[in-house]
């Protein structure tokens, strides 16, 4: 028995302030500093040889698809390197030369590791072989692959109901692995397939499906180039999707205009210094934003309703602004929207959104003069109780202008995880679809379960209450990604078994069920060879294009398996000979998996051949202007409610954000140089007037408290950082502030946590 006490595990890690430096925010993104920082990360983690080997293939045709985000690749790839600073950081994190093996776990107990920061845990290195944490033990021990698969099978067989198991998917898994994972879960007998979309873009999927008939965006990369106006709402592309800045730069070169809508003025939307252009190296770069509308947190519906209201009124006077022909031919619900807008006075909407009237008028003028409009957004719109309505309000504006189904127009939800859209396309969903079930029955000869599965928030609740006992994660850092950290941690600890299929160590590996397994997998950068044959996987970018990804580095360990192999061998261990599905063959032959996908889903014909080179686009009805699957065959205008943030006595509304040294829960470093923060993550961005009224000053240390349904939650020790943010609004990094997000408060319909509008007090 271990000497260390497993009961001493820290559920949220340290909450100490390091004592960093807070300076003036930058006024541009990228440029020479981005190149310098990227190279420093690459050399530190990979060294010269590995850096050249990976970066020369990153986002190139037949190369390595970047795990850092899902932004699409242009048809013509840059010979200087088709990647951004944070893409380099993502690759360096995966291809690091540091490793975590049995000696590491022998030296460090999980109670010790739990006291490290997420940054320190992540920097430990790549996992090299299967490890098991036995009940009551405080140290992981090696376990053979065969024994690990048998342990999973035993625990699954011990369940009284298949719905006592939860199969979570991270958006970095390949189409092949995700498809087999969903196939196994359904064969096992459950639709409990939560995924990271539940926590980020689920609101987009719900809203777009209900209004346009497809849960994906309709705009292509070329549409961004050709747009006359692009609205970037609730998104920080300079940090989260830096290659998007190149697309916006091309839009500007073609005469397009950019409106940025966000509570924070972000460097990447002020000016972009493209390091591959002369003007970006020695010149001033490109001014990206033509108009910045500093909206209050989650008052986007108020702003969009105001813009639509003004456009309709202007059209009634002079005409030619609203596309009545498009509306009459392709939509329904416009009159109901007009009647709803009449309820609100302009002064009311102005007060709610917080944008000066003069700036609103400038936005109206830009919209009046332009017909080809693209609206882009990210989690700044989705992670609110009214997240679905936020997206529907964007669709309303586009339908008003007839900006759907035409070149240079469309919806553009910018997704983070590199294949979260592909996972959904190939069947990762907790929802029940008759068409999908019929396809599984037709192709594989079994009847999938017809009971609705659990999404993320419902899965956590089920684990917390002891109704779900086995948790399997295909990638991701579930504990750090989910809301209400302490609640989620206790939910995981209530499980009999937790399984993580991972490339690197993370916090979910130390806050576990009674028994825990770590199953190490190949990364995107690594060679995947079977019987001397080099294999590849496929992914789908955020604009619906499917293409190959093929690693070129020697694996970190001979004991690594691919995600596809791991899933197939779990299934084989569970079913033995009691399945008509040849799991072993599917795990070995990815072409066979792709053949099955092509038999299941439309648009995947000749899958393997068409995924070569630039790949192929999946069908997209909204892009084609086809709304025949919707009520009356028409796109839907929506009545969108104004948000209500007068529910508690809290003084502030907090939004969680990423730093520039971060991708989702992966912490690359401790700087956020665009916002002027160095060597610190426990930082609270706050309006200078609020600081003065609270009697505080820069660098003071405060605590944040949320109180929902009588439950008080606290995040301790945050440095005051004066910032250009609306009065009454706050911003701080996640996962440090996830502890404040209540597990039972989430978006209507989508169940996405309210991580961007948390009512808090400063104490």
N, C-alpha and C positions, 0 to 999 in steps of 0.2 A: 504494500500500500504506500502511496506517496506520502512524504513527510509534510509537504505543503498542503494548505487547506483550500480545497476547491471552492468552499463557500465564500472565500475572500475575493472572488472575481468581481472586478469593476464592470458594471453594466454599461457605462457611458464613457469610460476613460477619464483622463485627467481634465480638470477645468481650471488650470492655473494659467495666468497671463505670463507670457514669456518676457514681455517688455519691449515690444518692437518699436518701429519708427513710423510716424504718420506725417506725410508731406503733401505737397500740392498735387492734385490729380493731373495726369497728362492730357494733352489736347490732340493727340493723334495715336493711331495704332500701327503696329508693324514697324517697317523701316529697319535700319541697321541694328537697333537694340534687339529686335525680335530674332534676327539672324544670329546675333551673338549669344543670346540666351539659349536658343535652340541647339546650337553647336555645343555649348557648355553641357547641357543635359545629355546630349548624345555621347559626347566623349567620356563623361563621368560614368554613365551607365553601361555603355557598349564598347568604348574604345574605337580607334580609327577604323580598323578592318571591318568590324561588324556594322559600324555606322554607314560606311560606304555601301556595304552589301545590302542593307535594308533600305536606306533612303533612296538609292538609285532605282529601286523597284516599287517604292511606295506610291500607290494610286496610279501606277502605269498599267497599260493593257497587259493582261496575263501576269500581273505582279501581285503585290500585297495590298489588299484593301485595308485602309487605315481603320483601326479600331476606335479612333478618337471621336468620330461623328459620322452622320449619314449624308453629309453634303455630297451632291453628285459631282462626278468628274466631267470636265469639258471634253468635247470631241477631240480637240487638238490639245495634247498634253504638253506641258512645259518641259523643255530639255534641261532646264536648270533645277528642276525638282517640283513635282506636283504635290506639294504639301505645305502646311503652315507650321507656325511655332508649336502650337499645342498638339498637332499631329506628330511632330518629332518627339515631344514629351511622351505621348502615348506609346509610340514604338519603342522608345528608350526604356520605358517602364516595363514593357513586355520582354524585350530582348536583353535586359540587364544581365550582366555576368554574375550577379549575386544569386545564390541559391539557398533554399531552405530544405534541409534534409533531416534524417533521424538525429544527427548530432545536435542540430539546432534545438529540436524539441526535447532532447535529453537535457540540454543545458538550461532551457527556459520553460517554466511551467505556464499553463494558460492563465493562472491568476497573476503571474508576473506580466505576461504579454498584455493582459487586459488593462494594465496601468499605463501602457504606452499610448501615445497619440495615434490617430489614424495614419498620419504621415509616417511615423516611426514603424508602425506595423507593416505598411505597404512597402517601405524601403528595405524590408528584410530580404526580399528576393523571390525568385521563382521556386515553386514547389516541385519536388523531384520524384516522390514516390508515395503510394497510398499510405495514409496514417489513420489510426483509430484511437479514439479517446474512450476508454472503458468506464462503466459506471463507478463513481466515487474516486476516479483517478484525476490527477492534476497535470499529467504529462501525456502527450500523444506518443504512440508507439507504432513502429512499422507493422504493416499487415499486407499479405499478398493480395493481388487483384482477385484471385479466385475466392479467397476467404472474405474479402470485402463484398463481392457480389452475393455470396451466400448469406452474409449477414443482412444485407438489404432484403433479399428474398424471404428470409426467415421472419423479419419484422413485418413485411407486407402480408405474408400468409397468416400472421398472428392477429391481424385486424378482423373485427367482426363485421365491418362494412368497408367497402372500397373508398367511401367518402371520408374515412378517417385518415386518408393520405392526401398530401398537398404537393403538387409538382409545379414549382416556380421556375420561370424562364427569364433570364437576362437578355437584353437586346443585342448582345455581342455574339450570340451563337449563330451558326450557319443555318441556311435553309434546310440542309440535309439533317443536321442534328436536331433542329427544332421539329421537323416533320416526324422523325422517328420518336421523339419525346412525346409528342401529342398522340401518335399512334399507340405508344405503349400505355399512356395514361388512360386512353379510351378502352383499350383492350383489357386493361386492369379493371376498369369499371367505374371511372370517375371523370367528371369534367372540372375537377378542382385544378385548374391551370391558370393561376394568377400570373401576371407578368409585369415587367417594369412599365408598360404602357398605362397600367392601372394607376400608377403614381405620377405620370407626367402628361401624356397626350391623349388619355382616354376621353377627355372632354372634347377634343378635336374630332375624334372618330365618331362619337355620338352625334355631335352637331352636324358634321358634314354628311353623315349617312342620312339623317332626317331631312336635310335641306337640299342636298345635291345627289343623293343616291349612292355615294361611295365615301368610305371613311378615310380617304387619302386626299392629299392636295391635288389640284388640277393643273397647276402651273409647271412648266418645264424650265430648265435652265435657259433655254433660248427665249422663253417668254419674259424672263427677267431682263434679258438684254434688250428686248424690243419694247418693253413697257414704256408708256409715257409718264406714268407715275407709279412709284412703289411706296407702299406704306409699311413700315417696320414697327410692329406694335408688341410691346411686352417682350422684347428680345434684345440680347446683347451679342451681336455676331462677332465683334472684335475679340471676345474671349471664348465664346461657346462654339462658334462656327466661322473661324477667321477666313476661310476660303470664300465665304459668301461675299466678303468685301470686294473681291475681284469681280464678282458678278455685278455688284452695285456700281463699281467703277466703270464697267462696260456700259451699263445703263446710262450713267451720266455722260459718257463719251458720245452716246447715241442721242443725246438731247433730253433724256428722261430726268425727272425730278424725284427727290426722296423726301418723304415726311417720316420723321421718327417720333413715336409716341411712347413715352416711358417716364416713370417717376424719377429715375436717375439719368443724368446726362452722361452717356458713356463715350469714352475716347474713340472707340471704333466707329461710332456714328457721327463723330465730329470731322475727323480727317483720317485718310488712309494713305500711308506711304508704302506703296507696293515695292518690296525689295527686289523684284525682278524687272523693274522699270527704272530708267534713268531719273525720272522725276521723283521716284520714291527713295532713291539713294542720296542724291545730291540736291534735289529740289524740295518743294513744299508739299508734294503729294497731291491727293485729290480731296477736296471738300465734299464729304459724302452727303450730309444732311442739308437740304435746302430750308427745311422748317422743322424745328423741334417743338413739340407740344408736350409740356411737362404736366402730365395728368397725375392726379392723386391716385394712390394705390387702389386698384379695382374700381375705378370710376370710368372705365372704358365704354361701358354701355351708355352712360350719360353723355360722353363726348361724341360717340358715333351716332346716337340718336339726334344730338344737336346738329351734327353735320348733315345728316339725312333730312332733317326737318328744314334746314336752311336751303338745301338743294331743291327740295320739292317746292318750297315757297318761291324761290328764284325762277324755277321752271314754269310755274303757273303765271309768272309775269312776262317772261321773255321767251320761254320755250327752248327746246334744243339741248337741254341739260340732262333730263331723265330720258332713258331709252324706252319709250312707251311701246314701240313695236316689239322689242325683245320681251318686255314684261307681259304684254298681251298674248304673245305667241307661246312663251315658254314658262310662265310662272303663275302662281296663285298666292293669295294672301296679301296683295299689295294694299287693297282698300282697308283691310283690318289694321295693317301697320300704320297707315295714314291716320286712321281714327284714334289709334293709341297715342300717336305722337301729339295729337291735338290736346291731350290731357296735360301736357307739360309746357310751362312757360320757358322761354329762353333764359331768363335770369336764373331760374331754378336749376336748369341743366348746367349753366356756366358755374354757378356756385358749387355744385356737386363735383364737377370734373376739375375745377381749379385752374383751368387754362384761361388766360386773358382773352377777352373778346376780340381784340385786334389780331391775335394769333389764330383764333378760330376762323376769322374772316379770310385770312391768308390761305388757310387750308381749303376753305370753300372755293376761293378763286382758282386754286390749283386743280381742284376736282371739276369745276365748271368747264375749264378749258381743255380737259383731257378725257378721252374715252377708253384708252387702254390702261387698265389699272390692275395691279397685283397687290394683294395684301398678304404680308408675311407675319407670322407670330410664333411665339414659343410659350414657355410655361408661365410667363407673366400674365397670360390670359387664361390658362387652363386650370391653375391650382387655386381656385376660389369656389365658394359654395355655388355661385352663379356662373361657373366656368363654361358650361354649355351655352348659356345665353351670350356670353362674351363672344364666342365664335360665331354664333348665329347673327349677331349684330354686324360682324365683318361681312358675312355672306349677304346680309341685307344691302349693305353699301355696294357690293359688287353687282348684285342683281339689279339694283337701281340704275347703275351705269351700263348695264348689259355687258359686264366684264367677266363673263364666264363662257367657256367653249370657243374662244377666239384667240388668235395669236396675240401675244403680248398682254394677256390677262390671266386672272385666276387666283385660286387660293393656294397658299404656300405655308402649311404648318411645318416649321423647321425642327425636325426631330434630332435628338441627341445621339442615342445609342446607335451604333453603326448598322445594325440589322433588325431593329425592333419592328420595322415595317414588314420585313421579310418574314419574321416569325409569325406575325399575324396572318399574312397571306397564305402560309402553308399550314394553318390550322391551330395555332396557339391561341386559344380563347376559352374563357369559362362559360361563354354563352352557348346555347344549344341552337344549332341550325339544322333544319330538316334536310336541306340540300347537301350540307356537309356530311351529315349522318348517312344519307343515301349513298353518297360517293364512297364512304368508308365501307359500307355494306357491299357495294358493287365491286370495288377493287380488292377488298380483303376478306369478304365473306363473313363478317360478324356485325352484330347490331350494337352500335355505340350507345352509351347511357343517354337517357333523355331527361335526366334531372339537371337543372341549372347548377353549374359549379360555383365555387367560391372565388371572388376576386381577392385582391391583396388585403383590404381592410377586413373583409369577412373571414379570410383565412387566419389572420392574426387573432381575431376574436375567437375563432373556433379552437385554435391552439391554446389560447389563454384559458378557455373554459374546459379544456380537456377533451373536446370533441374531435380534434385532429391530433394524431399521435406520431405520424411520420411526416417529416418535411424534407423534400429533396429540392435542391437548387441547381439548375443548369446555369452556372455562372452567377455573377453579381455579388454584392455585399448587402444582403437583405436587411440586416439590422441597421446599418448606417443609412440605408436608402429610405426606409419606412418612417412613417410618422410616429410620434409618441414613443420615444426610444425605450423608456423604462417598461412600458406596457408590452412593447414588442419583445424586449429581452426576456421578460418573464414568460411570455407566450412560447418562445423558443425553448426555454428551460423546462417547460411542462411536457415537451415531446419525449417520447421514448427513444426516437432516433432522428438525428438531423444529418443530412448528407450534403456536402458542398462539392460540386464539380468545378474546379477552379484552376487558374494559372498562378495566382499569387496569394499570399497570406492576407486575410482581412479580419475585421472585428467579428464577423459572423462565425469565424472558426474558433473563437474563444468564449462566446456566449452560446451555448449549445444545448441540445437535448441530453438525456441521461447517458446515451451513447452517441458518439459523433464520428463521422467519417469525412476525411478529405481525400478526394479523388483528383489527382493532378492531370491536367489535360494539355495537349499541344496548343500553342498560341498561333495567331495568324502568320507570324514571321517564320514558323518552323516547317521544315520538310515533313511531309506526311507520306510515308512510303509503305506499301503493302506488297510483299512478294516481289520486290524489285521494281514495282510500278509506282510512279509518283502520282499522288492523288491531289485533287483540288476540291474546294468547296465553293458555294455560290452565296451571294448576298443581294439584297435589294436596297437601293438608296432611297432617300426620302422623296424622290420624285418618280418612283416606280420603275426604275431600270434595274434589271437583274444582270449580274456579271460575275466572273470568276474571281477567286482570290487564291493565290498559291504561294506558300512560304518557301524560303530558300536557305534558311539557317539550319545547321545541325541541331536537333532537339537538345534541350538542357540536360536530359537524362534518357537513358535507354528504357526507363520504366514508365515513360509517359504514354498515354493513349489519346487518340482523338476523341472529341466529344461524341461523334457518331458511333465509334466503337464502344465507348463506355455505355451509352444508352442501349445499344443493341445487346450488350453482354449482361446488363441488368435485366433486360427483358428475357434473355435466354435463361438466366439463372432462376428467374421467377417461374416461367412457364415450363421449363424443361422440354418435354415432348408433347405438352398439352396445348399446342397452338398450331394453327394452320399456317402461320406466318413464319417464314424462314428468316429469323432474326440474325442468325450468323451471317448469312449471305448479304443481308442489307448492311450490316456493320462493316463488311469488307469492300463491297462494291458500291461506290457512290453513284455510278451511272445507273445502277439498278434502282437506287433511291430516287434519283431524278426521273427515271421512267415512271415510277409509281406516282410521283408528284404530278407529272404531266397527264396521267390518267385521272387524277383527282380534280385538278383545277384548270380552268380555262386560261388560255394564254401561254401555257408552258410547252406547247408542241415543239418537238425536236429540241428539247431543253438543253442537253449537253452541248450540241453543236452550236446553238444560237447564243450560248453564254460566252462564247469566245470573243476576244477583242473587246469592243465597247459594250457587248451584251445586247439585250433586247428590252423593249418597253412592254410592260403589261397593259392590258386593256384598261381604259379609264373613261367611263361614260361622261363624266363632267368635262373632261378635256375635249371631248367630241361634241358637247352640247346635247347629249342624249339623257333625258330625264324620264324615260318611259317607265321605269320601275317605281316611280314615286306616285302618290295619289293623283289621279287624273293625268298622269304622265307629265307632271310639271314640277319645276323647282319651287321650293317653298320659301316665301317670305315668313318672318317670324315676329311675333310680339315679344320683346325682350324686357324683362323686369329690371328696374333699377335695383342695385344691391342695397342691403340694409346693414349698416355697420353701427347701429345704435342699440345693440343688443345687450351690452354690458356697460359697466362704469369705467372700463379701461380707457386710458387717455390716448393711446397710440395704436397704430396699425403697422404691424411688422411684416416685411417680405423677406423670405430667405433667398439668398443669391449664391452664386459660385464666385470664387476668386479667380484671378487670371492663371494661377498655378494649380488648377483643379479641373478634372473632368468627372462630373457626377460625384461619386464618393471617393474617387481616387485623387489623392493629394500629391501633386508633383513637387511642390515646394511651398515655402511660407511667405511668398511675396505676392502682392497684387499691385504691380507697379502702375497700371493704368489708373487705379484709384488712389495711388500714393501711399500704399501700405507695404511695409517691409518687415519680414521676420515676425509676423503675428497673424493669427486667425481669429482671435476672440476680440472682434472689433465691432462697434455699433455705429453705423452711419446715421447722423441725425442733423436736422436743420439747426443752424447757429442760434436762431431765435428761441427754439425749444431748449437749447443748452442753457441760454441765459435765464430763461424763465424758471428752469429747474435749479438754478443756482450752481450749475456745474461748469467745468472747464475742460478743454481738450486734454486727453490722456487720463482723466478721472476714471475710476473703475466702478462699474455699476452691475446690478443684477437685473434680469428680465423675468417677469412673472406673467403667466397667463392663468385665467380662471374660467373654466368652462364647466357648467353643471355642478358647481360646488367643488370641483377638483382643482387644486392649485398646483401648477407646474412651474419649475424655476430653472433657468439657465444662468449660471453664475459667472461673474468676473469678465466683463466686457469693457474694453477701452473706448472712451468717448472720442469719436472722430467727426468733426464738423464737416458737413457735406451739402452739396446742392441737391436737396431732396425736399419735397413739399412739407410744409409745417404739419406736424401731427403724424408724419410717416417716418418709419424706421427701416433700416436694412441691415442684415447680418448674415454671415455665411452658414450654410448647412454643410455637414450634418450636426454642427455644434448646437444649432437652435432647433433641431427636430424634436428635441425633448419637450418643446413648448406646444407642439401641434397635437390637439386632442384626437384620439383614435376614432371617436364617434362623430366627428364633424368633417364633412366632405361634400364634394359637389353633387348637386342633384343629378340624377340619372347616371353619371359617370363614376361616382364614388371616389374621385380624385381628392386626396387630402388638401386642406385649405392652407397649404404651406406658404402662399403668397399674400395672405390677408389674415394674420393672427392678431387678435386683440390682446395687447399687453400693457403692463405698467413697468416703469423704471423704478427700482428701489435700491 
